[in-house]
Amino acid sequence: MSNKKKVSFKDVVRRDGLTLVDFSAEWCGPCRAMAPILRQVAGKVDDSVKIIKVDVDKNRKLAQKLNIMGVPTFVLYKKGKIVWRQSGMQSAKTLLALFEKYQSPQEVK
C-alpha cells in the first residue's frame, strides 16, 4: 500500500509556480510524439514549473469540464488560473518561451 497522499487536480494547478497540463490519450500518435519534447523541456526548467499529463480517457469528467475536444491539448495554469491554452503539438522552444513569459520573479505575494 502506498503512503502517497492523493492530491486533487485543483490543488496541483493552484500551486505558486506554473503548471503545464498535457491532456492526452494513449491511442494518440501526436501525444506519444510529444513525450520526448516534454521530457526535454522538463530537463530545462526548475521546480517553479510542473508538467503533468492527464489521460482524457481515464479522466473524462475533468476533460469535459474543461471542454477538451482534441488531444493533445495543453493548458498552462498560474496560481490556479488558465493563462494559456493550445491544441496540437508544441515545440520545446514554444513551451520554454511560454514559461519565461508567465514567470514573474518580481511578483510578490
Secondary structure, 3 states (H helix, E strand, C coil): CCCCCCCCHHHHHCCCCEEEEEEECCCCHHHHHHHHHHHHHHCCCCCCEEEEEEECCCCHHHHHHCCCCCCCEEEEEECCEEEEEEECCCCHHHHHHHHHHHCCCCCCC
